[in-house]
Amino acid sequence: MTSGPNNPPPPAYETEGLLPDGLYVLTNIMSRTVLDLKGGSSSAGKRCAGYSRNTNDRIDHQLWIVKHDNSNNTYTLKNFRGGTYLDLEGGNTSNGTYANCSSWTGGDHQLWALERVSRTTQEIKAVLASWKSGLLDRLFQPYGDDADYFVLPYELRKSIWEGTALQRQNVRKHVFDYDNFVIKAKDAVISWGRDRLLVDEFSILFGVVYGNARTGPKAYNWYLSSGMHDLMFFDAQTGQEFTSAAVDAIQFEPTFATF
């Protein structure tokens, strides 16, 4: 298939065999705990430890920015909260050496099972095109195709939405309708990111799509599934999530979308 406006070319990592730059959770295969920067401190030499996965406000302690270093196919791992880099204490390679976070020194890094929790604009557009290719012509894109978007876990999205009290807000025709629900939900998510996340390199994926369904005009927030390959649609009035097949079943046809 040739590339074009509705068929973006594959990203470089797919053709070069590189691990994609992005946000990851580092999971220990034995314990299934994830690597956590203790206290979320930005101080040099702060130790890391294995903890159960966070889906609350401390989620950024367990997020790591992985970037290709262009030397010997290695990667730098920077904590999303502290802005410091994962290394071994004192560069010691002995068994039992603690993992710390400090300024980048170019030392060796431990190997971890990585779960990428971000996607580039280009990758997200490819998923959108697989659903409705014509939507790309009616998509507002605030950043370039190489911009990175962080996908929040379900539990955190739900917590932020519950804080809006939208579940107790009735639809008021011409006053507070479906379009207002999705705008307020998006504002709550973006405000959470503005106030919580200290690193400016990633946006949060929580878009808006407007359209018409069998029952009339409709609006949803949208993002990617936990597997990062499929679209999910969020009803900001009820808190329900829908797959693309579910919105297709009610004959939803998008007219305009934003990231």
C-alpha positions as YAML, in Angstrom:
chain: A
units: angstrom
residues:
- id: 1
  name: MET
  ca: [0.00, 0.00, 0.00]
- id: 2
  name: THR
  ca: [1.38, 3.41, -0.92]
- id: 3
  name: SER
  ca: [1.44, 6.24, 1.59]
- id: 4
  name: GLY
  ca: [-0.70, 9.34, 1.24]
- id: 5
  name: PRO
  ca: [-2.91, 11.72, 3.23]
- id: 6
  name: ASN
  ca: [-5.13, 8.87, 4.39]
- id: 7
  name: ASN
  ca: [-2.37, 6.25, 4.57]
- id: 8
  name: PRO
  ca: [0.59, 7.70, 6.52]
- id: 9
  name: PRO
  ca: [3.94, 5.92, 5.97]
- id: 10
  name: PRO
  ca: [5.06, 3.52, 8.71]
- id: 11
  name: PRO
  ca: [7.17, 5.10, 11.48]
- id: 12
  name: ALA
  ca: [10.93, 4.57, 11.34]
- id: 13
  name: TYR
  ca: [11.02, 2.05, 14.21]
- id: 14
  name: GLU
  ca: [8.84, -0.38, 12.20]
- id: 15
  name: THR
  ca: [11.30, -0.43, 9.30]
- id: 16
  name: GLU
  ca: [14.54, -0.13, 11.29]
- id: 17
  name: GLY
  ca: [13.72, -2.55, 14.12]
- id: 18
  name: LEU
  ca: [14.15, 0.07, 16.85]
- id: 19
  name: LEU
  ca: [12.24, 0.29, 20.10]
- id: 20
  name: PRO
  ca: [9.89, 3.26, 19.65]
- id: 21
  name: ASP
  ca: [10.67, 6.35, 21.71]
- id: 22
  name: GLY
  ca: [7.87, 7.00, 24.17]
- id: 23
  name: LEU
  ca: [6.51, 6.57, 27.69]
- id: 24
  name: TYR
  ca: [6.85, 3.12, 29.22]
- id: 25
  name: VAL
  ca: [6.10, 1.20, 32.40]
- id: 26
  name: LEU
  ca: [9.00, -1.10, 33.39]
- id: 27
  name: THR
  ca: [7.72, -4.40, 34.77]
- id: 28
  name: ASN
  ca: [9.78, -7.05, 36.54]
- id: 29
  name: ILE
  ca: [8.99, -10.43, 34.97]
- id: 30
  name: MET
  ca: [9.34, -12.36, 38.26]
- id: 31
  name: SER
  ca: [7.35, -10.17, 40.66]
- id: 32
  name: ARG
  ca: [5.12, -8.30, 38.17]
- id: 33
  name: THR
  ca: [5.81, -5.14, 40.18]
- id: 34
  name: VAL
  ca: [6.85, -2.02, 38.29]
- id: 35
  name: LEU
  ca: [9.85, 0.25, 38.68]
- id: 36
  name: ASP
  ca: [8.96, 3.25, 40.84]
- id: 37
  name: LEU
  ca: [11.01, 6.36, 41.69]
- id: 38
  name: LYS
  ca: [10.57, 6.51, 45.49]
- id: 39
  name: GLY
  ca: [8.73, 9.65, 46.50]
- id: 40
  name: GLY
  ca: [8.91, 11.01, 42.97]
- id: 41
  name: SER
  ca: [11.98, 13.02, 44.03]
- id: 42
  name: SER
  ca: [14.16, 14.83, 41.48]
- id: 43
  name: SER
  ca: [17.21, 14.66, 43.80]
- id: 44
  name: ALA
  ca: [20.29, 12.92, 42.39]
- id: 45
  name: GLY
  ca: [20.86, 9.43, 43.79]
- id: 46
  name: LYS
  ca: [17.22, 8.82, 44.72]
- id: 47
  name: ARG
  ca: [16.60, 5.10, 44.86]
- id: 48
  name: CYS
  ca: [14.04, 3.18, 42.83]
- id: 49
  name: ALA
  ca: [12.02, 0.20, 44.00]
- id: 50
  name: GLY
  ca: [9.43, -2.27, 42.81]
- id: 51
  name: TYR
  ca: [5.83, -1.37, 43.65]
- id: 52
  name: SER
  ca: [2.36, -2.40, 42.56]
- id: 53
  name: ARG
  ca: [1.14, -0.49, 39.53]
- id: 54
  name: ASN
  ca: [-0.26, 2.96, 40.35]
- id: 55
  name: THR
  ca: [-3.41, 4.23, 38.64]
- id: 56
  name: ASN
  ca: [-3.78, 7.27, 40.90]
- id: 57
  name: ASP
  ca: [-2.05, 10.66, 41.10]
- id: 58
  name: ARG
  ca: [1.31, 8.95, 41.70]
- id: 59
  name: ILE
  ca: [1.24, 7.31, 38.28]
- id: 60
  name: ASP
  ca: [4.09, 9.53, 37.04]
- id: 61
  name: HIS
  ca: [6.52, 7.99, 39.57]
- id: 62
  name: GLN
  ca: [6.29, 4.80, 37.46]
- id: 63
  name: LEU
  ca: [6.47, 6.27, 33.96]
- id: 64
  name: TRP
  ca: [9.78, 6.30, 32.08]
- id: 65
  name: ILE
  ca: [10.70, 8.26, 28.95]
- id: 66
  name: VAL
  ca: [12.58, 5.84, 26.72]
- id: 67
  name: LYS
  ca: [14.70, 7.30, 23.93]
- id: 68
  name: HIS
  ca: [17.11, 5.71, 21.49]
- id: 69
  name: ASP
  ca: [20.69, 6.81, 22.24]
- id: 70
  name: ASN
  ca: [22.12, 6.15, 18.75]
- id: 71
  name: SER
  ca: [25.08, 4.29, 20.25]
- id: 72
  name: ASN
  ca: [25.22, 0.48, 20.40]
- id: 73
  name: ASN
  ca: [21.42, 0.39, 20.12]
- id: 74
  name: THR
  ca: [21.01, 1.53, 23.74]
- id: 75
  name: TYR
  ca: [18.33, 3.72, 25.29]
- id: 76
  name: THR
  ca: [18.11, 6.40, 27.95]
- id: 77
  name: LEU
  ca: [15.41, 5.99, 30.60]
- id: 78
  name: LYS
  ca: [14.29, 9.21, 32.26]
- id: 79
  name: ASN
  ca: [11.69, 9.27, 35.02]
- id: 80
  name: PHE
  ca: [8.59, 11.19, 34.01]
- id: 81
  name: ARG
  ca: [8.20, 12.69, 37.49]
- id: 82
  name: GLY
  ca: [11.75, 13.41, 38.58]
- id: 83
  name: GLY
  ca: [13.39, 14.14, 35.23]
- id: 84
  name: THR
  ca: [16.44, 12.09, 36.28]
- id: 85
  name: TYR
  ca: [17.89, 9.02, 34.57]
- id: 86
  name: LEU
  ca: [17.90, 5.41, 35.72]
- id: 87
  name: ASP
  ca: [21.36, 4.02, 36.52]
- id: 88
  name: LEU
  ca: [23.14, 1.68, 38.95]
- id: 89
  name: GLU
  ca: [24.44, 3.17, 42.21]
- id: 90
  name: GLY
  ca: [28.05, 4.18, 41.66]
- id: 91
  name: GLY
  ca: [28.10, 2.34, 38.35]
- id: 92
  name: ASN
  ca: [28.59, -0.89, 40.35]
- id: 93
  name: THR
  ca: [27.83, -4.09, 38.43]
- id: 94
  name: SER
  ca: [27.78, -6.39, 41.50]
- id: 95
  name: ASN
  ca: [24.68, -8.37, 42.39]
- id: 96
  name: GLY
  ca: [22.41, -6.44, 44.77]
- id: 97
  name: THR
  ca: [23.47, -2.99, 43.57]
- id: 98
  name: TYR
  ca: [20.61, -0.54, 43.97]
- id: 99
  name: ALA
  ca: [19.03, 1.23, 41.04]
- id: 100
  name: ASN
  ca: [19.07, 5.01, 41.42]
- id: 101
  name: CYS
  ca: [17.98, 8.00, 39.41]
- id: 102
  name: SER
  ca: [20.51, 10.76, 38.77]
- id: 103
  name: SER
  ca: [21.76, 13.09, 36.06]
- id: 104
  name: TRP
  ca: [22.70, 11.31, 32.85]
- id: 105
  name: THR
  ca: [26.25, 9.91, 32.95]
- id: 106
  name: GLY
  ca: [26.25, 7.50, 30.03]
- id: 107
  name: GLY
  ca: [26.48, 4.43, 32.27]
- id: 108
  name: ASP
  ca: [24.93, 1.03, 31.59]
- id: 109
  name: HIS
  ca: [21.25, 0.48, 32.24]
- id: 110
  name: GLN
  ca: [19.35, -2.51, 33.52]
- id: 111
  name: LEU
  ca: [17.10, -4.38, 31.12]
- id: 112
  name: TRP
  ca: [13.37, -4.34, 31.80]
- id: 113
  name: ALA
  ca: [10.20, -5.59, 30.19]
- id: 114
  name: LEU
  ca: [8.80, -2.41, 28.66]
- id: 115
  name: GLU
  ca: [5.20, -1.44, 28.09]
- id: 116
  name: ARG
  ca: [4.81, 1.63, 25.92]
- id: 117
  name: VAL
  ca: [1.97, 3.89, 27.05]
- id: 118
  name: SER
  ca: [2.28, 6.63, 24.44]
- id: 119
  name: ARG
  ca: [1.81, 6.97, 20.70]
- id: 120
  name: THR
  ca: [2.86, 9.58, 18.15]
- id: 121
  name: THR
  ca: [0.37, 11.69, 16.24]
- id: 122
  name: GLN
  ca: [1.29, 9.71, 13.12]
- id: 123
  name: GLU
  ca: [0.50, 6.39, 14.80]
- id: 124
  name: ILE
  ca: [-2.79, 7.68, 16.21]
- id: 125
  name: LYS
  ca: [-3.84, 9.00, 12.80]
- id: 126
  name: ALA
  ca: [-3.20, 5.56, 11.32]
- id: 127
  name: VAL
  ca: [-5.63, 4.06, 13.86]
- id: 128
  name: LEU
  ca: [-8.22, 6.76, 13.07]
- id: 129
  name: ALA
  ca: [-7.80, 6.11, 9.35]
- id: 130
  name: SER
  ca: [-8.42, 2.40, 9.87]
- id: 131
  name: TRP
  ca: [-11.82, 3.35, 11.33]
- id: 132
  name: LYS
  ca: [-12.88, 6.25, 9.10]
- id: 133
  name: SER
  ca: [-10.22, 7.24, 6.57]
- id: 134
  name: GLY
  ca: [-12.11, 10.38, 5.52]
- id: 135
  name: LEU
  ca: [-11.98, 11.72, 9.08]
- id: 136
  name: LEU
  ca: [-8.34, 12.73, 8.65]
- id: 137
  name: ASP
  ca: [-9.51, 15.54, 6.38]
- id: 138
  name: ARG
  ca: [-11.70, 16.83, 9.24]
- id: 139
  name: LEU
  ca: [-9.25, 16.36, 12.09]
- id: 140
  name: PHE
  ca: [-7.79, 19.26, 14.07]
- id: 141
  name: GLN
  ca: [-4.18, 18.40, 14.84]
- id: 142
  name: PRO
  ca: [-2.47, 20.89, 17.21]
- id: 143
  name: TYR
  ca: [1.02, 19.38, 16.96]
- id: 144
  name: GLY
  ca: [3.18, 17.72, 14.31]
- id: 145
  name: ASP
  ca: [3.12, 14.04, 13.33]
- id: 146
  name: ASP
  ca: [6.10, 13.33, 15.62]
- id: 147
  name: ALA
  ca: [4.36, 14.65, 18.76]
- id: 148
  name: ASP
  ca: [3.84, 12.09, 21.53]
- id: 149
  name: TYR
  ca: [0.58, 11.45, 23.37]
- id: 150
  name: PHE
  ca: [0.27, 9.70, 26.73]
- id: 151
  name: VAL
  ca: [-2.74, 7.38, 27.14]
- id: 152
  name: LEU
  ca: [-4.17, 7.41, 30.66]
- id: 153
  name: PRO
  ca: [-5.20, 4.09, 32.26]
- id: 154
  name: TYR
  ca: [-8.90, 3.42, 32.70]
- id: 155
  name: GLU
  ca: [-8.89, 3.83, 36.49]
- id: 156
  name: LEU
  ca: [-7.31, 7.28, 36.32]
- id: 157
  name: ARG
  ca: [-9.62, 8.48, 33.54]
- id: 158
  name: LYS
  ca: [-12.60, 7.30, 35.59]
- id: 159
  name: SER
  ca: [-11.35, 9.07, 38.72]
- id: 160
  name: ILE
  ca: [-10.86, 12.36, 36.87]
- id: 161
  name: TRP
  ca: [-14.29, 12.08, 35.24]
- id: 162
  name: GLU
  ca: [-15.99, 11.31, 38.56]
- id: 163
  name: GLY
  ca: [-14.44, 14.50, 39.95]
- id: 164
  name: THR
  ca: [-16.33, 16.55, 37.35]
- id: 165
  name: ALA
  ca: [-19.74, 15.40, 38.68]
- id: 166
  name: LEU
  ca: [-20.93, 15.12, 35.07]
- id: 167
  name: GLN
  ca: [-22.72, 11.90, 36.00]
- id: 168
  name: ARG
  ca: [-25.14, 14.04, 37.98]
- id: 169
  name: GLN
  ca: [-25.59, 16.66, 35.28]
- id: 170
  name: ASN
  ca: [-28.76, 16.39, 33.21]
- id: 171
  name: VAL
  ca: [-28.87, 17.20, 29.53]
- id: 172
  name: ARG
  ca: [-30.45, 20.60, 28.99]
- id: 173
  name: LYS
  ca: [-31.37, 21.17, 25.38]
- id: 174
  name: HIS
  ca: [-29.63, 24.21, 23.90]
- id: 175
  name: VAL
  ca: [-28.03, 24.93, 27.31]
- id: 176
  name: PHE
  ca: [-25.87, 21.93, 28.31]
- id: 177
  name: ASP
  ca: [-25.91, 19.19, 25.71]
- id: 178
  name: TYR
  ca: [-23.61, 16.39, 24.53]
- id: 179
  name: ASP
  ca: [-21.02, 18.79, 23.15]
- id: 180
  name: ASN
  ca: [-20.71, 20.50, 26.54]
- id: 181
  name: PHE
  ca: [-20.20, 17.17, 28.33]
- id: 182
  name: VAL
  ca: [-17.20, 16.20, 26.19]
- id: 183
  name: ILE
  ca: [-15.65, 19.67, 26.42]
- id: 184
  name: LYS
  ca: [-15.88, 19.69, 30.22]
- id: 185
  name: ALA
  ca: [-14.49, 16.13, 30.43]
- id: 186
  name: LYS
  ca: [-11.56, 17.06, 28.18]
- id: 187
  name: ASP
  ca: [-10.87, 20.18, 30.22]
- id: 188
  name: ALA
  ca: [-10.76, 18.09, 33.41]
- id: 189
  name: VAL
  ca: [-8.23, 15.64, 31.93]
- id: 190
  name: ILE
  ca: [-6.00, 18.37, 30.48]
- id: 191
  name: SER
  ca: [-6.17, 20.37, 33.72]
- id: 192
  name: TRP
  ca: [-5.09, 17.26, 35.65]
- id: 193
  name: GLY
  ca: [-2.09, 16.91, 33.35]
- id: 194
  name: ARG
  ca: [-1.21, 20.61, 33.59]
- id: 195
  name: ASP
  ca: [-1.24, 20.53, 37.39]
- id: 196
  name: ARG
  ca: [0.29, 17.08, 37.89]
- id: 197
  name: LEU
  ca: [2.87, 16.35, 35.19]
- id: 198
  name: LEU
  ca: [6.20, 18.18, 35.48]
- id: 199
  name: VAL
  ca: [7.68, 17.12, 32.12]
- id: 200
  name: ASP
  ca: [6.50, 19.02, 29.03]
- id: 201
  name: GLU
  ca: [7.40, 16.45, 26.37]
- id: 202
  name: PHE
  ca: [4.06, 14.59, 26.20]
- id: 203
  name: SER
  ca: [0.42, 15.52, 25.69]
- id: 204
  name: ILE
  ca: [-2.48, 13.48, 27.04]
- id: 205
  name: LEU
  ca: [-4.64, 11.76, 24.43]
- id: 206
  name: PHE
  ca: [-8.26, 12.59, 25.22]
- id: 207
  name: GLY
  ca: [-9.83, 13.91, 22.05]
- id: 208
  name: VAL
  ca: [-13.31, 14.95, 21.00]
- id: 209
  name: VAL
  ca: [-15.32, 13.71, 18.03]
- id: 210
  name: TYR
  ca: [-18.63, 15.17, 16.87]
- id: 211
  name: GLY
  ca: [-21.10, 13.51, 14.57]
- id: 212
  name: ASN
  ca: [-24.57, 12.19, 13.93]
- id: 213
  name: ALA
  ca: [-26.06, 8.87, 15.05]
- id: 214
  name: ARG
  ca: [-29.35, 7.15, 14.37]
- id: 215
  name: THR
  ca: [-30.91, 9.06, 17.27]
- id: 216
  name: GLY
  ca: [-29.47, 12.47, 16.33]
- id: 217
  name: PRO
  ca: [-26.34, 14.56, 17.03]
- id: 218
  name: LYS
  ca: [-23.76, 12.95, 19.31]
- id: 219
  name: ALA
  ca: [-20.32, 13.70, 20.73]
- id: 220
  name: TYR
  ca: [-17.72, 11.49, 22.38]
- id: 221
  name: ASN
  ca: [-14.30, 11.79, 23.91]
- id: 222
  name: TRP
  ca: [-11.89, 9.35, 22.27]
- id: 223
  name: TYR
  ca: [-8.54, 7.73, 23.00]
- id: 224
  name: LEU
  ca: [-6.78, 4.41, 22.43]
- id: 225
  name: SER
  ca: [-7.54, 1.10, 24.13]
- id: 226
  name: SER
  ca: [-5.21, -0.42, 26.73]
- id: 227
  name: GLY
  ca: [-3.61, -2.43, 23.94]
- id: 228
  name: MET
  ca: [-2.89, 0.88, 22.14]
- id: 229
  name: HIS
  ca: [-4.13, -0.40, 18.79]
- id: 230
  name: ASP
  ca: [-7.87, 0.33, 18.83]
- id: 231
  name: LEU
  ca: [-10.10, 3.36, 19.30]
- id: 232
  name: MET
  ca: [-12.28, 3.78, 22.36]
- id: 233
  name: PHE
  ca: [-15.15, 6.25, 22.69]
- id: 234
  name: PHE
  ca: [-16.25, 7.75, 26.00]
- id: 235
  name: ASP
  ca: [-19.74, 9.03, 26.81]
- id: 236
  name: ALA
  ca: [-18.96, 11.90, 29.18]
- id: 237
  name: GLN
  ca: [-22.52, 11.96, 30.53]
- id: 238
  name: THR
  ca: [-22.77, 8.30, 31.59]
- id: 239
  name: GLY
  ca: [-19.09, 7.31, 31.94]
- id: 240
  name: GLN
  ca: [-19.52, 4.40, 29.52]
- id: 241
  name: GLU
  ca: [-16.85, 3.32, 27.06]
- id: 242
  name: PHE
  ca: [-17.61, 2.03, 23.57]
- id: 243
  name: THR
  ca: [-15.58, 0.34, 20.88]
- id: 244
  name: SER
  ca: [-15.64, 1.55, 17.29]
- id: 245
  name: ALA
  ca: [-17.90, -1.41, 16.46]
- id: 246
  name: ALA
  ca: [-20.37, -0.24, 19.11]
- id: 247
  name: VAL
  ca: [-20.58, 3.31, 17.76]
- id: 248
  name: ASP
  ca: [-20.84, 1.94, 14.23]
- id: 249
  name: ALA
  ca: [-23.83, -0.12, 15.41]
- id: 250
  name: ILE
  ca: [-25.76, 3.07, 16.25]
- id: 251
  name: GLN
  ca: [-24.78, 4.45, 12.82]
- id: 252
  name: PHE
  ca: [-22.52, 7.14, 14.25]
- id: 253
  name: GLU
  ca: [-20.88, 9.11, 11.46]
- id: 254
  name: PRO
  ca: [-18.21, 11.61, 12.54]
- id: 255
  name: THR
  ca: [-18.24, 15.12, 11.13]
- id: 256
  name: PHE
  ca: [-15.26, 16.64, 12.95]
- id: 257
  name: ALA
  ca: [-12.64, 15.55, 15.49]
- id: 258
  name: THR
  ca: [-9.88, 17.07, 17.59]
- id: 259
  name: PHE
  ca: [-6.93, 15.58, 19.42]
...
